[in-house]
Amino acid sequence: MRILHIDKFFPPNGGVGSYIRALGQLQRRAGHEVLGFGCVGETGPAQMPRFFDFASARNPGALARMVHNSQAAAALDKWLKGRPIDVAHLHNTYHHLSPSILGVLVRRRIAMVMTVHDYRLACPTKFFLRPDGVCMRCLPNRFYHAASPNCAGLGGAALAAESLVQRFCRRYFRPVSFFICPTRFMRDVLVRTGLPRSKAVVAPNPVEPLELPRGVVQAGRELLFVGRLMPEKAPGLMLDLAAELPDARITIVGDGPLLGALREEVRRRAMANVELVGAVEHARLGEHYARATAVVLTSAWMENSPQAMLEAMAAGRCVIVPDHPPLREWVQDGLTGRTFAAGDGGRPAGGQGVRSLADAARAVLDDRAGREQMAARGRQLVLGRHDGQAIARRLDGLYEEAIRRCALQ
């Protein structure tokens, strides 16, 4: 089978990139031919569409391009010439490639499935998040809330307009055969927006367990954060945690727009128990998981399948996560990990979030036997639910059904 993965970035990055790489490797091992398509920077392949930064654009033409990117459609159409494809597996295409590319795939009678990595089909800002915490006012299809000054303001108005057009015209829901949801929570969100339940399929993301290097000793009191340093992931909560637990070592691994601000805050507050590592190659993350006593997820938004959490659990590390509905599908407090009340995201220091997190982290650090039992149960859960070969076979079945449906149209 010839499988084309399409994402807004080429090559894909972040958690979505990890998903595509892991799945692509499994598919190649199974004998499939796997290709990729997406937006590139100035030095990328000439046949790929150029990445356009909508966040910095301030003109009506940008909105039109969000709704329908004819340049991306033309680039895909040209790229597909001489490249027969059986199925296109879509990822975060949305307002960069836009649904314009779906018309190209329909005309070429290429079957489509889509993995839903965030809430973009239900929330214009994709996170169900406002500055004061989780917000689901846009559900179902009340996208105008994104234009509120308490949400995304003027930029949210453009996103809301784009979402309304795509939803009214069913530009995603009509041509895509299956929407692959990593959690039941995500499936239920999409069904509430009007997606037929028969098209919403729950299938876990594959997790390739990282090899923990021998010779690295697990620390007694080290709390690890791994992830992109973005506002929605609330990495600043780790600094508040460091202030609450001065006898614990706080390690933050990752890069992103908040890295500079975090470094300045660590310097200003003279936090000797915090280490900001910066970007680390994925293959070397095993060293950090091996040393960590526990791994902390601080996200303010309701992540649906956080790669760092799953990799930590697969590595046999106890996890501490916000008590968000999708995360409860893995982490049962005291059984497979610990949860804390997300509250206001823990900012500023002293909020409900940081107090609850500090209590959970202190309990984990002080109870070695308890955290090892939770870690063992969590590892068993993830290795069973996220077996890569089983997931790849499940997707093969969805691909085949999507190809059958496409041939009947």
C-alpha positions as CSV (number, residue, x, y, z in Angstrom):
1,M,0.0,0.0,0.0
2,R,1.2,3.5,-0.8
3,I,0.5,5.8,2.1
4,L,0.8,9.6,2.0
5,H,1.0,11.4,5.4
6,I,0.1,15.1,5.1
7,D,0.8,17.7,7.8
8,K,1.2,21.5,7.8
9,F,5.0,21.0,8.3
10,F,7.4,19.0,6.2
11,P,9.1,17.4,7.9
12,P,6.6,17.3,10.7
13,N,7.7,18.4,14.1
14,G,6.6,18.3,17.8
15,G,4.3,15.6,19.1
16,V,2.6,15.3,15.8
17,G,6.0,14.7,14.2
18,S,6.7,12.0,16.7
19,Y,3.4,10.3,15.9
20,I,4.0,10.4,12.2
21,R,7.6,9.1,12.5
22,A,6.6,6.2,14.8
23,L,3.7,5.2,12.6
24,G,5.7,5.6,9.4
25,Q,8.4,3.3,10.7
26,L,5.8,0.7,11.7
27,Q,4.2,0.9,8.3
28,R,7.5,0.6,6.4
29,R,8.3,-2.5,8.5
30,A,5.0,-4.0,7.4
31,G,6.0,-3.5,3.8
32,H,4.1,-0.3,2.9
33,E,5.6,2.6,1.0
34,V,5.3,5.8,3.1
35,L,5.6,9.3,1.7
36,G,5.1,12.8,3.2
37,F,3.8,16.2,2.1
38,G,3.5,19.6,3.8
39,C,4.6,23.2,4.0
40,V,8.3,24.0,4.0
41,G,10.5,27.0,4.7
42,E,12.6,28.9,2.2
43,T,15.2,26.1,2.0
44,G,12.7,23.2,1.6
45,P,11.9,21.2,-1.6
46,A,10.7,23.4,-4.4
47,Q,7.7,21.2,-5.1
48,M,6.3,21.7,-1.6
49,P,4.1,24.8,-0.7
50,R,5.8,27.6,1.3
51,F,4.8,27.9,4.9
52,F,2.8,31.1,5.6
53,D,2.7,32.6,9.1
54,F,-0.9,33.6,9.6
55,A,-0.2,34.8,13.1
56,S,1.8,37.7,11.8
57,A,-0.4,38.5,8.8
58,R,-2.8,41.5,9.1
59,N,-4.7,41.6,5.8
60,P,-8.0,40.1,4.4
61,G,-6.0,38.1,1.9
62,A,-4.6,36.0,4.8
63,L,-8.2,35.1,5.9
64,A,-9.1,34.0,2.3
65,R,-5.9,31.8,2.2
66,M,-6.9,30.2,5.5
67,V,-10.2,29.2,4.0
68,H,-8.9,28.1,0.7
69,N,-5.1,27.9,-0.1
70,S,-5.1,27.5,-3.9
71,Q,-1.3,27.5,-3.9
72,A,-1.2,24.4,-1.6
73,A,-3.8,22.7,-3.8
74,A,-1.8,23.3,-7.0
75,A,1.4,22.2,-5.3
76,L,-0.2,18.9,-4.2
77,D,-1.8,18.3,-7.5
78,K,1.6,18.7,-9.3
79,W,3.4,16.6,-6.7
80,L,0.9,13.7,-7.1
81,K,1.6,13.4,-10.8
82,G,3.6,10.2,-11.3
83,R,3.1,9.2,-7.7
84,P,0.1,6.9,-7.3
85,I,-1.3,7.0,-3.8
86,D,-3.7,4.5,-2.2
87,V,-4.6,6.5,0.9
88,A,-3.9,9.9,2.3
89,H,-3.5,10.1,6.1
90,L,-4.2,13.7,7.1
91,H,-2.9,15.4,10.3
92,N,-2.8,19.1,11.2
93,T,-3.6,20.6,7.8
94,Y,-6.2,23.1,8.7
95,H,-5.6,26.7,7.8
96,H,-2.1,26.3,6.4
97,L,-2.8,23.7,3.7
98,S,-6.5,24.3,4.2
99,P,-9.3,22.0,2.9
100,S,-8.3,23.0,-0.7
101,I,-6.1,20.0,-0.8
102,L,-9.0,17.7,0.0
103,G,-10.6,18.6,-3.4
104,V,-7.4,17.5,-5.1
105,L,-7.5,14.1,-3.3
106,V,-11.2,13.7,-4.2
107,R,-10.6,14.4,-7.9
108,R,-7.8,11.9,-7.9
109,R,-10.0,9.4,-6.1
110,I,-7.6,9.0,-3.2
111,A,-9.1,7.7,0.0
112,M,-8.6,9.9,3.2
113,V,-8.4,9.4,6.9
114,M,-7.5,12.0,9.5
115,T,-5.9,11.7,12.9
116,V,-7.3,14.4,15.2
117,H,-4.4,15.8,17.3
118,D,-6.1,18.8,18.8
119,Y,-9.6,20.5,19.0
120,R,-9.3,22.6,15.9
121,L,-12.4,21.2,14.4
122,A,-14.4,22.2,17.4
123,C,-12.5,25.2,18.7
124,P,-11.1,28.0,16.5
125,T,-8.1,28.4,18.8
126,K,-7.7,24.6,19.0
127,F,-7.1,24.3,22.7
128,F,-10.4,25.0,24.4
129,L,-8.4,27.4,26.5
130,R,-8.7,31.1,27.6
131,P,-6.4,33.0,29.8
132,D,-8.5,32.2,32.9
133,G,-8.6,28.4,32.2
134,V,-10.3,25.7,30.2
135,C,-13.3,27.0,28.2
136,M,-15.7,25.0,26.0
137,R,-18.1,27.7,25.1
138,C,-17.5,27.1,21.3
139,L,-19.0,23.7,21.6
140,P,-21.1,22.9,19.6
141,N,-20.2,25.1,16.7
142,R,-20.5,28.4,18.5
143,F,-17.2,29.6,17.1
144,Y,-18.0,33.3,17.6
145,H,-16.9,33.0,21.2
146,A,-13.3,32.9,19.9
147,A,-13.7,36.6,19.0
148,S,-14.3,37.6,22.6
149,P,-11.7,40.0,24.2
150,N,-11.4,37.3,26.9
151,C,-10.3,34.8,24.3
152,A,-8.4,35.6,21.1
153,G,-10.0,38.9,20.2
154,L,-9.4,40.2,16.6
155,G,-7.3,37.2,15.7
156,G,-10.0,35.0,17.1
157,A,-12.6,36.7,14.9
158,A,-10.6,35.6,11.8
159,L,-10.3,32.0,13.1
160,A,-14.0,31.9,14.0
161,A,-15.0,33.1,10.5
162,E,-12.8,30.4,8.9
163,S,-14.2,27.7,11.2
164,L,-17.8,28.7,10.4
165,V,-17.2,28.5,6.7
166,Q,-15.5,25.1,6.9
167,R,-18.2,23.7,9.3
168,F,-21.1,25.1,7.3
169,C,-19.7,23.6,4.1
170,R,-18.7,20.4,5.8
171,R,-15.4,20.6,3.9
172,Y,-13.7,18.2,6.3
173,F,-16.5,16.0,7.4
174,R,-17.8,15.1,3.9
175,P,-14.7,13.8,2.1
176,V,-12.7,12.2,5.0
177,S,-13.8,8.6,5.6
178,F,-12.6,8.2,9.2
179,F,-11.5,10.6,11.9
180,I,-9.0,8.8,14.2
181,C,-9.3,10.0,17.8
182,P,-6.7,9.1,20.4
183,T,-9.3,9.2,23.2
184,R,-13.0,8.7,23.8
185,F,-13.2,12.2,25.0
186,M,-12.0,13.5,21.6
187,R,-14.5,11.3,19.8
188,D,-17.4,12.6,21.9
189,V,-16.3,16.2,21.2
190,L,-16.3,15.7,17.4
191,V,-19.7,13.9,17.6
192,R,-21.1,17.0,19.4
193,T,-20.0,19.2,16.5
194,G,-22.1,17.1,14.1
195,L,-19.6,14.5,12.9
196,P,-21.4,11.1,12.2
197,R,-20.5,8.7,15.0
198,S,-19.7,6.1,12.3
199,K,-16.8,8.3,11.1
200,A,-15.3,8.8,14.6
201,V,-13.0,6.0,15.5
202,V,-11.0,5.7,18.7
203,A,-7.5,4.4,18.1
204,P,-4.5,5.0,20.4
205,N,-1.4,6.6,19.2
206,P,1.6,4.2,18.8
207,V,4.3,4.5,21.4
208,E,7.8,3.3,20.8
209,P,9.3,2.8,24.2
210,L,12.6,4.6,24.7
211,E,15.6,2.6,25.7
212,L,16.8,3.7,29.1
213,P,20.6,3.7,29.1
214,R,22.3,1.4,31.6
215,G,24.5,3.1,34.1
216,V,22.1,6.1,34.7
217,V,20.9,5.9,38.3
218,Q,17.3,7.1,39.1
219,A,17.4,10.1,41.3
220,G,15.6,10.2,44.6
221,R,14.0,13.6,44.2
222,E,14.0,14.7,40.6
223,L,10.9,15.9,38.8
224,L,11.1,16.1,35.1
225,F,9.1,18.2,32.5
226,V,9.5,17.3,28.8
227,G,7.7,19.3,26.1
228,R,7.5,22.4,23.9
229,L,7.7,25.5,26.0
230,M,4.4,27.1,25.0
231,P,1.8,29.0,27.0
232,E,-0.8,26.2,26.7
233,K,1.7,23.7,28.3
234,A,2.2,26.1,31.3
235,P,5.8,25.2,32.0
236,G,6.1,28.1,34.4
237,L,4.2,25.9,36.8
238,M,7.4,23.9,37.2
239,L,9.1,27.0,38.6
240,D,6.3,27.5,41.2
241,L,6.7,23.8,42.1
242,A,10.4,24.4,42.6
243,A,9.6,27.1,45.0
244,E,7.2,24.9,46.9
245,L,9.7,22.0,47.0
246,P,13.2,23.5,47.5
247,D,14.6,20.0,48.3
248,A,13.5,18.6,44.9
249,R,15.4,18.9,41.6
250,I,13.3,20.4,38.8
251,T,14.5,19.6,35.3
252,I,12.8,21.2,32.3
253,V,13.6,19.7,28.9
254,G,12.4,21.4,25.7
255,D,12.6,24.5,23.6
256,G,10.1,27.1,22.6
257,P,9.0,30.7,22.8
258,L,8.9,30.7,26.6
259,L,12.5,29.5,27.1
260,G,14.0,33.0,27.4
261,A,11.3,34.1,29.9
262,L,11.8,31.0,32.0
263,R,15.6,31.5,32.1
264,E,15.1,35.1,33.2
265,E,12.6,34.0,35.9
266,V,15.0,31.4,37.2
267,R,17.8,34.0,37.4
268,R,15.6,36.6,39.0
269,R,14.3,34.2,41.7
270,A,17.8,32.6,42.1
271,M,16.3,29.1,41.8
272,A,19.3,26.8,42.3
273,N,17.1,23.7,42.1
274,V,16.0,24.3,38.6
275,E,17.8,23.2,35.4
276,L,16.6,24.4,32.0
277,V,18.2,21.9,29.6
278,G,16.8,23.2,26.3
279,A,16.2,21.1,23.2
280,V,17.3,17.5,23.3
281,E,17.3,14.9,20.5
282,H,14.5,12.4,20.9
283,A,16.9,9.5,21.0
284,R,18.6,11.1,24.1
285,L,15.4,11.6,26.1
286,G,15.9,8.1,27.6
287,E,18.7,9.5,29.7
288,H,16.4,12.1,31.3
289,Y,13.6,9.5,31.9
290,A,16.1,7.1,33.4
291,R,17.2,9.7,36.0
292,A,13.8,11.2,36.8
293,T,12.0,10.2,40.0
294,A,8.7,11.2,38.4
295,V,7.5,13.0,35.2
296,V,5.2,16.0,35.5
297,L,2.7,17.2,32.9
298,T,1.6,20.8,33.6
299,S,-0.6,21.5,30.5
300,A,-3.3,24.1,31.0
301,W,-5.2,22.7,27.9
302,M,-6.8,19.3,27.8
303,E,-4.1,17.3,26.0
304,N,-5.5,14.1,24.3
305,S,-2.4,11.9,23.9
306,P,0.6,13.7,25.3
307,Q,3.7,11.9,24.0
308,A,5.9,12.8,27.0
309,M,3.3,11.3,29.4
310,L,3.0,8.1,27.4
311,E,6.8,7.7,26.9
312,A,7.3,8.2,30.6
313,M,4.7,5.6,31.6
314,A,6.2,3.2,29.0
315,A,9.6,3.8,30.6
316,G,8.3,2.8,34.0
317,R,8.2,6.3,35.5
318,C,5.4,7.6,37.7
319,V,3.6,10.5,36.2
320,I,1.8,13.5,37.8
321,V,-0.8,15.1,35.5
322,P,-3.6,17.6,35.6
323,D,-7.1,16.1,36.3
324,H,-8.4,16.7,32.8
325,P,-11.0,14.4,31.3
326,P,-8.9,12.9,28.5
327,L,-6.0,12.1,30.8
328,R,-8.2,10.1,33.1
329,E,-8.3,7.5,30.4
330,W,-4.8,6.6,31.4
331,V,-4.1,8.1,34.9
332,Q,-6.3,7.0,37.8
333,D,-5.1,8.9,40.8
334,G,-3.2,6.6,43.1
335,L,-3.4,3.7,40.8
336,T,-1.5,4.4,37.5
337,G,-0.1,7.8,38.6
338,R,-1.2,11.0,40.4
339,T,-3.4,13.8,39.4
340,F,-3.7,17.4,40.6
341,A,-6.4,20.0,40.4
342,A,-5.5,22.1,37.4
343,G,-7.3,25.2,38.8
344,D,-6.0,28.3,37.1
345,G,-3.0,26.6,35.6
346,G,-0.9,27.5,38.7
347,R,-0.1,31.1,37.6
348,P,0.6,33.1,39.6
349,A,2.3,31.2,42.3
350,G,0.1,30.3,45.2
351,G,-2.9,29.4,43.0
352,Q,-4.9,26.2,43.4
353,G,-3.0,24.5,40.7
354,V,0.5,24.8,42.3
355,R,-0.7,23.9,45.7
356,S,-2.5,20.7,44.5
357,L,0.5,19.8,42.3
358,A,3.0,20.3,45.2
359,D,0.9,18.0,47.4
360,A,0.8,15.3,44.7
361,A,4.5,15.7,44.0
362,R,5.5,15.6,47.6
363,A,3.5,12.4,48.1
364,V,5.2,10.7,45.2
365,L,8.7,11.8,46.2
366,D,8.1,10.6,49.8
367,D,6.7,7.2,49.0
368,R,9.1,5.1,46.9
369,A,7.1,1.9,47.1
370,G,3.9,3.6,46.2
371,R,5.3,5.4,43.1
372,E,7.0,2.2,41.9
373,Q,3.7,0.4,42.1
374,M,1.9,3.2,40.2
375,A,4.7,3.2,37.6
376,A,4.5,-0.5,37.1
377,R,0.8,-0.4,36.5
378,G,1.1,2.6,34.2
379,R,3.8,0.9,32.2
380,Q,1.6,-2.2,31.8
381,L,-1.3,-0.1,30.7
382,V,0.6,1.8,28.1
383,L,2.5,-1.1,26.6
384,G,-0.7,-3.0,26.2
385,R,-2.9,-0.2,24.9
386,H,-0.3,1.4,22.6
387,D,1.4,-1.6,21.0
388,G,2.7,-0.3,17.7
389,Q,2.1,-3.3,15.6
390,A,-1.4,-3.8,16.8
391,I,-2.2,-0.1,16.1
392,A,-0.7,-0.3,12.6
393,R,-2.8,-3.3,11.8
394,R,-5.9,-1.5,13.0
395,L,-5.1,1.5,10.8
396,D,-4.5,-0.9,7.8
397,G,-8.1,-2.0,8.3
398,L,-9.4,1.5,8.3
399,Y,-7.3,2.4,5.2
400,E,-8.8,-0.6,3.4
401,E,-12.3,0.4,4.3
402,A,-11.6,4.0,3.3
403,I,-10.3,2.8,-0.1
404,R,-13.4,0.6,-0.5
405,R,-15.7,3.6,0.3
406,C,-13.8,5.9,-2.0
407,A,-14.1,3.4,-4.9
408,L,-17.9,3.3,-4.5
409,Q,-18.3,7.1,-4.8
